[in-house]
Amino acid sequence: MEDNRILDRMFPSDILPKVYPKEFDPQDKSEADDILNSNIFNVMLNRRSQRKFEDKEIEPWKLDIIFAAADTAPTAGGFQGFEIFHVTKSETKQQLVKGANNQPYVNAPLVLVFCINPARIKLKFDSTILHKFSIQDATLAAGYAQLAAHALALSSIWIGMINENMVKESIGTNLQPSSILCIGYPKKILLPKPKRNLTDLIHTI
Ligand SMILES: Cc1cc2nc3c(=O)[nH]c(=O)nc-3n(C[C@H](O)[C@H](O)[C@H](O)COP(=O)(O)O)c2cc1C
């Protein structure tokens, strides 16, 4: 039962039968491509930040999957100490551009503001720890949403350079914003950026 509810959230009812459950035919190349495109490692390896978006709306079913993906992220104690503000008004997006140090691409087709909500975390720790937990909750959720967007052939830019008070005022909340995720169809597909060599990154101790 629980599993079915999660799948319903991941795949809205009109497309669920097309996506899951799915029996793959190894002879059918298009299905192999399908698996490759949705393979999580493939999505991770090919993701690249994008700041130029097509002026094209995102289909509501893609939006649903992005939200459902954010909702699957691990959170401290399972309390989901974060909130997502889905910004639809053009005027609010313009205000967010200003609140993000005038970064113009914040005016994207899909704009999600992730805020922390430490009051949701019912754990007996001091407020500093709960604050830290909620920042991690909001960050993970945004990361999951970002990966889901890429799996859906969308691109995104993570905005961390924000004036918290201006963002709060724009979206009408007292909650502290942690990041803005701007999503859209890319104008041009960019290759992933080179990353650090793993031998430099991993410190085996
Ligand atoms: C915490 C954080 C804050 C960021 N803030 C901004 C930002 O304010 N503006 C921006 O254009 N990109 C921002 N980025 C995107 C990074 O510049 C980008 O992820 C980085 O250059 C690596 O490129 P890649 O995402 O294509 O691998 C931020 C990313 C992170 C994780």
The ligand as an ORCA input file, in Angstrom:
! r2SCAN-3c Opt
* xyz 0 1
  C      25.646     26.132     -2.646
  C      25.633     26.564     -4.084
  C      25.430     27.888     -4.378
  C      25.378     28.309     -5.708
  N      25.045     29.599     -5.980
  C      24.973     30.004     -7.261
  C      24.534     31.318     -7.570
  O      24.143     32.103     -6.710
  N      24.538     31.682     -8.880
  C      24.902     30.828     -9.890
  O      24.867     31.254    -11.042
  N      25.286     29.575     -9.626
  C      25.314     29.126     -8.359
  N      25.631     27.826     -8.067
  C      25.915     26.896     -9.181
  C      27.420     26.607     -9.280
  O      28.068     27.729     -9.818
  C      27.649     25.362    -10.151
  O      26.997     24.262     -9.557
  C      29.138     25.083    -10.247
  O      29.773     26.047    -11.065
  C      29.452     23.698    -10.792
  O      28.902     23.543    -12.083
  P      27.935     22.325    -12.404
  O      26.704     22.490    -11.546
  O      27.627     22.462    -13.877
  O      28.667     21.072    -12.091
  C      25.631     27.380     -6.757
  C      25.817     26.046     -6.444
  C      25.784     25.632     -5.140
  C      25.898     24.164     -4.842
*
